[in-house]
Amino acid sequence: MIADQRNSASLQTRHFIFILVAVSVALPLIFKIGLPLKVTAEVQGAYDFIDELPEGSAVIFSFDHDTGTLPEMIPLAEALLRHCFKKNLKVLGLALLAEGAAVGDDNFRRIGNEYNKIYGVDYLFWGYRPQVTVAILGMGENIERVFPADYTGKDLRSFPVMQNIRNYHDIAAVITVADGDMPVSWVHYGQARYGVKVIPAVTAVMATTIYPFLQSGQVAGLIAGLRGAAEYEKLIGIPGKASRGMDAQSSAHILIIGLIIAGNIILIRERRRKRS
């Protein structure tokens, strides 16, 4: 009987904790909280590089990820695209993984519409190409040989945005939004061979792979995970999905720490009560 009562009380406590966690995560996603967030040097470096580009400079967005990591990839891409469109840069897109093509095209059109940008004039999405090494090296010689047409099948030379853009010498930076080690290929074959600047925007677990290239100066900056996206949103002054996601994550962490402290206080009191 006593054991049943204890099990029932334990189950009720668990349900209460689950409800608290759910509320702590849901509230920041619904209501804007804006918890403090410090911008790291690598994110600041990426922001400064793009922010200092002259108006009309061309940048490439490479969507090198699949759909399994969209919760991290989309906030990263949106923050960077908003900055580029805000700076009136020419934004050119591609995908080196098949699943990234549809995602990239959707991001381009959504964020482009926010800034009243015109497809083919202000931005263009080339589409997907296999054979990573061949594609990256090929664009170093002639982009139109690798992408003779855009994502919709129209001749690349028919778009005004492609005027005076032939290879990496006409590109200010390549921003690779990746969930794997694709940025390494961009560094090896794009940066080392042709000198194009590379800015990786990667999942949090891939950050350690990129840090050696950051320390050696082979990449212009690094934006990693949801936190990196939130930091970038803070820099451009446009809070989005990443900022709310970080608020929800921080809120849950604070709750868990509080529950651990409360649990230990209760345990200590119980032990003292039994001793007395």
Buried (B, 14 or more C-beta within 10 A) or exposed (E): EEEEEEEEEEEEEEEEBEEBBEEBBEEBBEEEBEBEBEBBEBBBBBBEBBEEBEEEBBBBBBBBBBEEBBEBBBBBBBBBBBBBBBBBBBBBBBBBBEBBBBBBBBBBBEBBEBBEBEBBEBBBBBBBBEEBEEBBBBBBEEBBEBBEBBBEEEEBEEBEBBEEBEBBEBBBBBBBBBBBEBBBBBBBBBBEEBEBBBBBBBBEEBBEBBEEBBEEEBBBBBBBBBBBBBBBBBBBEBBBBBBBBBBBBBBBEEBBEEEEEEEEEEEEEEEEEEEE
